[in-house]
Structure formats: structure tokens, C-alpha cells
Amino acid sequence: MDQVSLRVGMTVWDDEVEMKMTFPAGPARLESLLPVFQQVANSLVDLAEKRAAAEGRVVSCRKGCGACCRQLVPIGEIEARQIGRLVGDLPEPRRQEVRARFERARERLAEAGILSALEKREGFVEDEIAPLGLAYFHLGIPCPFLEEESCSIHADRPIICREYLVTSPAVNCADPKPGTIDQVELPGKVWTALARAGSAGPPARFIPWVPLVLAPDWAAAHPDASEPRPAEELVQSVFAELARRKGGPAPPVAGGRTG
């Protein structure tokens, strides 16, 4: 597939950030551009981590600390389909092992009486979201990709996982209490911008999301029916959503383009 490279500049806080993006030259779907948005998220996270370090706050997240991998992880529809495809592309017997973990998690949610709520998220009211997330966390269900307390798909992990960093003691994450978790502030959340830009339905009251733990089943039932659009237009749509947050990154300014 022919590709184009575009060098763009963004204003983030008081810094100018430049990066080179490579994407298809012709029409595309958002899922094929996930590497671009992962790159953007990584750049913003790096900038936020450096800012925290300059304030004397060091990120405490380390390999082997999987407490956050037992949280209810929301991902957008685009990433849910990517997770479904990732599982389907795993070699055997690993594919069946991972699918079995997803199925066990689903059974636990059904036994706990919260599966139906997670499958009918459009009916949520704001006061229900936090208690549901807490109930999920107390079940201790590990992410199906968690192995030896580390992410087994680290390079392909969801954007929200990249954007969640803390500077408080790692042990606090296993038993979170008010005031004990110090998250690193980001200039904008790429996962929410991508979720809004990639939603097939009309604008929703809440960010359109799918629980990671239900992603393969959701993806199988909701194939991508979107029409391909120019890749640059898709990138701009996500940046437009990202810039909606007050103080978020300004929309990118294009530089040189190469074929």
C-alpha cells in the first residue's frame, strides 16, 4: 500500500512538539491508523512524564506491577475491533488460552451480576459509573493479557493503558483509597478523542466505549461498516476531538509531505 509521511507540529502546554506521521496515501479506516494515534499518545505521555520529573515526581509504574490490570478498562470501538483481531491472529495454542481467559472473565462478571450492566452501557447514568468500576475492581479479574503481572501485548496495548501513570507508591494501586493515588496529568487523552471520532453512532452523552474484557465478543458482533475516508481527514478528526479539552494540544500544523 502506498504511504505518505507528514511532519506535523503541535503546541502542548508551553512546548512545541514535532513528529513524523506515516499513513496510507488513499482512503482508509481509523483502525488502520492506530499506530499513528499510539505514537501521538506515547509522545504526550513522554512529555507529561518529563514534566512530572521536573517537579520531583517520578513515575512508579514498573514491569511486574499489575494492579491497574484488574481495573475496568474502557476502550473505544476502534480499539475493541483491534483487540478482537489481535486475539484472532494469535498462534495456537496461545489463541485458545487467551480466549479461555476472556470467557472465564465473562463468567465471573455474570456470576457477580454486573455483566448485563456492562453490555448495556447506553443506559448508564453518571452516578452508576464509579460504583460499577469499583465493583469490577473488587472482583480481582485480571486482564486476559496479563501474564506474570506484566502485559503480554505491551507493544499493542490500548491507548488508555499507555496514558495511565502514577507517581504514588505502586502498592497503593492494589488497595486504592481517596487521596492515595497520584496520577500523572496529561495535556489531553488520545483514547477519548479516538473513541469519539471512531463512534459509528450519533454523538453520545458519554464517551462511546467497550470494556476491554468484552472486546472480542463485541467486535465479532459489530464489524466495521464505516466508509473509508482520506487518511489525513481522519487524523484531523481525532486531533479536533483532542483539542476540545481546555488546555489540550492545539491541532497539528502540517510540515513537509513525502510519498
C-alpha positions as CSV (number, residue, x, y, z in Angstrom):
1,M,0.0,0.0,0.0
2,D,1.3,3.5,-0.9
3,Q,2.0,5.6,2.1
4,V,2.7,9.3,2.7
5,S,4.7,10.8,5.5
6,L,3.7,14.1,7.1
7,R,5.7,16.1,9.6
8,V,3.4,17.9,12.0
9,G,3.9,20.3,14.9
10,M,1.7,20.7,17.9
11,T,1.7,23.2,20.8
12,V,1.4,21.2,24.0
13,W,1.4,23.3,27.2
14,D,4.3,25.7,26.5
15,D,6.2,23.2,24.3
16,E,6.4,22.7,20.6
17,V,6.2,19.1,19.7
18,E,7.1,17.7,16.3
19,M,6.6,14.2,15.0
20,K,6.6,12.4,11.7
21,M,3.4,10.5,10.8
22,T,3.1,7.8,8.2
23,F,-0.2,6.7,6.9
24,P,-1.9,5.3,3.7
25,A,-1.9,7.6,0.7
26,G,-5.5,6.8,-0.2
27,P,-8.8,6.3,1.7
28,A,-8.5,4.4,4.9
29,R,-10.4,3.4,8.1
30,L,-9.5,4.6,11.6
31,E,-8.3,1.2,12.7
32,S,-5.5,1.2,10.1
33,L,-4.3,4.4,11.6
34,L,-4.0,3.1,15.2
35,P,-0.1,3.2,15.1
36,V,-0.3,6.9,14.4
37,F,-2.5,7.6,17.4
38,Q,-0.4,5.3,19.6
39,Q,2.6,7.4,18.5
40,V,0.8,10.6,19.4
41,A,-0.2,9.2,22.8
42,N,3.4,8.0,23.5
43,S,4.7,11.5,22.7
44,L,2.2,13.2,25.0
45,V,2.9,10.7,27.8
46,D,6.7,11.2,27.5
47,L,6.2,15.0,27.7
48,A,3.9,14.6,30.8
49,E,6.4,12.2,32.5
50,K,9.3,14.7,31.9
51,R,7.2,17.5,33.4
52,A,6.3,15.4,36.4
53,A,10.0,14.5,36.9
54,A,11.0,18.2,36.7
55,E,8.6,18.7,39.7
56,G,10.3,15.9,41.6
57,R,7.6,13.3,40.9
58,V,8.9,10.0,39.5
59,V,6.6,7.5,37.8
60,S,6.3,4.4,39.9
61,C,4.7,2.1,37.3
62,R,7.1,-0.9,36.7
63,K,7.0,-4.2,34.9
64,G,5.6,-6.8,37.3
65,C,3.1,-4.4,39.0
66,G,-0.3,-5.5,37.5
67,A,-2.7,-3.8,39.9
68,C,-4.1,-1.5,37.3
69,C,-4.6,-4.5,35.0
70,R,-7.5,-5.5,37.2
71,Q,-9.4,-2.3,36.7
72,L,-12.4,-1.9,34.4
73,V,-10.6,-0.7,31.2
74,P,-12.7,1.3,28.8
75,I,-11.6,1.3,25.1
76,G,-13.1,2.9,22.0
77,E,-14.9,0.9,19.3
78,I,-11.8,1.1,17.0
79,E,-9.5,-0.4,19.6
80,A,-12.1,-3.1,20.5
81,R,-12.0,-4.3,17.0
82,Q,-8.2,-4.2,17.0
83,I,-8.2,-6.3,20.2
84,G,-10.6,-8.8,18.6
85,R,-8.4,-9.1,15.5
86,L,-5.2,-9.4,17.7
87,V,-6.8,-12.4,19.6
88,G,-7.9,-14.0,16.4
89,D,-4.4,-13.7,14.9
90,L,-2.6,-15.3,17.8
91,P,-1.0,-18.7,17.1
92,E,-2.3,-21.8,18.7
93,P,-2.4,-23.0,21.4
94,R,-2.0,-19.4,22.8
95,R,-5.1,-18.2,21.0
96,Q,-7.3,-20.7,22.8
97,E,-5.6,-19.9,26.1
98,V,-6.3,-16.2,25.8
99,R,-9.9,-16.8,24.6
100,A,-10.5,-19.1,27.6
101,R,-9.3,-16.2,29.9
102,F,-11.8,-13.9,28.2
103,E,-14.6,-16.5,28.7
104,R,-13.7,-17.0,32.4
105,A,-13.8,-13.3,33.0
106,R,-17.2,-13.1,31.3
107,E,-18.5,-15.9,33.6
108,R,-17.2,-14.1,36.7
109,L,-19.0,-10.9,35.6
110,A,-22.2,-12.9,35.1
111,E,-21.9,-14.6,38.5
112,A,-21.4,-11.2,40.1
113,G,-24.4,-9.7,38.4
114,I,-22.7,-6.9,36.5
115,L,-22.3,-8.4,33.1
116,S,-25.7,-7.1,31.9
117,A,-24.8,-3.6,33.0
118,L,-21.5,-3.7,31.1
119,E,-23.3,-4.9,28.0
120,K,-25.9,-2.1,28.2
121,R,-23.7,0.9,28.8
122,E,-26.0,3.3,26.8
123,G,-28.4,3.2,29.8
124,F,-25.8,4.4,32.3
125,V,-26.4,7.4,34.4
126,E,-23.3,9.3,35.7
127,D,-23.7,8.2,39.3
128,E,-23.5,4.5,38.2
129,I,-20.1,4.5,36.5
130,A,-17.8,4.9,39.5
131,P,-19.6,2.2,41.7
132,L,-19.5,-0.2,38.8
133,G,-15.8,0.3,38.2
134,L,-15.2,-0.3,42.0
135,A,-17.3,-3.4,42.0
136,Y,-15.4,-4.7,39.0
137,F,-12.0,-4.0,40.7
138,H,-13.1,-5.8,43.8
139,L,-13.7,-9.0,41.7
140,G,-9.9,-9.1,41.0
141,I,-10.4,-10.2,37.4
142,P,-7.0,-9.9,35.7
143,C,-6.8,-8.6,32.1
144,P,-6.8,-11.7,29.8
145,F,-3.4,-10.4,28.5
146,L,-1.8,-10.2,32.0
147,E,0.9,-12.8,32.4
148,E,3.3,-12.9,35.4
149,E,1.9,-9.5,36.4
150,S,3.0,-7.9,33.2
151,C,1.3,-7.0,29.9
152,S,1.8,-9.7,27.3
153,I,0.8,-7.4,24.4
154,H,2.7,-4.3,25.7
155,A,3.5,-3.0,22.2
156,D,-0.1,-3.3,21.2
157,R,-1.7,-2.4,24.5
158,P,-4.7,0.0,24.4
159,I,-4.0,3.7,24.4
160,I,-5.7,4.2,27.8
161,C,-3.2,1.8,29.3
162,R,-0.4,4.0,27.9
163,E,-2.0,7.1,29.4
164,Y,-2.4,5.8,32.9
165,L,0.7,6.6,35.0
166,V,1.1,7.3,38.7
167,T,3.8,8.7,40.9
168,S,2.4,7.4,44.2
169,P,3.8,4.2,45.7
170,A,2.8,1.2,43.5
171,V,1.5,-0.7,46.4
172,N,-1.3,1.9,46.8
173,C,-2.8,0.8,43.4
174,A,-3.6,-2.6,44.8
175,D,-5.8,-1.1,47.5
176,P,-6.8,2.4,46.3
177,K,-8.3,4.8,48.8
178,P,-9.2,8.5,48.3
179,G,-6.1,10.6,48.2
180,T,-3.6,7.8,47.8
181,I,-3.3,7.7,44.0
182,D,-1.3,10.4,42.3
183,Q,-1.9,10.3,38.6
184,V,0.3,12.0,36.1
185,E,-1.6,14.8,34.4
186,L,-1.8,14.7,30.6
187,P,-2.4,17.6,28.3
188,G,-5.1,15.5,26.6
189,K,-6.5,12.0,26.4
190,V,-5.9,10.4,23.0
191,W,-8.1,7.4,23.8
192,T,-11.2,9.5,24.4
193,A,-10.6,11.6,21.2
194,L,-10.2,8.4,19.2
195,A,-13.3,6.9,20.8
196,R,-15.4,9.9,19.9
197,A,-14.1,10.2,16.4
198,G,-14.5,6.5,15.8
199,S,-18.0,6.0,17.1
200,A,-20.5,4.8,14.5
201,G,-23.5,6.3,16.1
202,P,-24.7,9.9,16.8
203,P,-22.9,12.0,19.4
204,A,-23.3,10.3,22.8
205,R,-23.7,11.8,26.2
206,F,-20.8,9.8,27.4
207,I,-17.7,8.7,25.6
208,P,-18.6,5.6,23.5
209,W,-16.6,2.7,25.0
210,V,-16.4,-1.0,25.2
211,P,-14.9,-2.9,28.2
212,L,-11.6,-4.4,27.2
213,V,-12.6,-7.7,28.8
214,L,-15.6,-7.9,26.5
215,A,-13.9,-6.6,23.3
216,P,-13.5,-9.8,21.3
217,D,-17.2,-10.7,21.6
218,W,-18.3,-7.1,20.9
219,A,-16.0,-6.9,17.9
220,A,-17.4,-10.1,16.4
221,A,-20.9,-8.7,16.7
222,H,-20.1,-5.2,15.4
223,P,-17.9,-5.4,12.2
224,D,-16.6,-2.1,10.9
225,A,-19.2,-0.7,8.5
226,S,-17.6,2.7,8.1
227,E,-16.7,4.1,4.7
228,P,-13.0,4.7,4.0
229,R,-12.1,8.3,4.1
230,P,-8.9,10.2,3.3
231,A,-6.3,9.3,5.9
232,E,-5.4,13.0,6.6
233,E,-9.0,13.8,7.2
234,L,-9.3,11.0,9.7
235,V,-6.2,12.2,11.6
236,Q,-7.6,15.7,11.7
237,S,-10.9,14.5,13.1
238,V,-9.1,12.9,16.0
239,F,-7.0,15.9,16.7
240,A,-10.1,18.1,16.5
241,E,-11.6,16.0,19.3
242,L,-8.3,16.1,21.3
243,A,-8.2,19.9,21.0
244,R,-11.7,20.3,22.5
245,R,-10.3,19.9,26.0
246,K,-9.3,23.2,27.5
247,G,-5.6,23.4,27.5
248,G,-5.2,20.4,25.3
249,P,-2.8,20.1,22.3
250,A,-3.6,22.5,19.5
251,P,-4.5,20.9,16.2
252,P,-1.3,19.9,14.3
253,V,0.2,22.1,11.7
254,A,1.4,20.2,8.7
255,G,5.0,20.4,7.5
256,G,6.7,18.6,4.6
257,R,4.9,15.7,2.9
258,T,6.6,12.9,1.1
259,G,5.2,10.0,-0.9
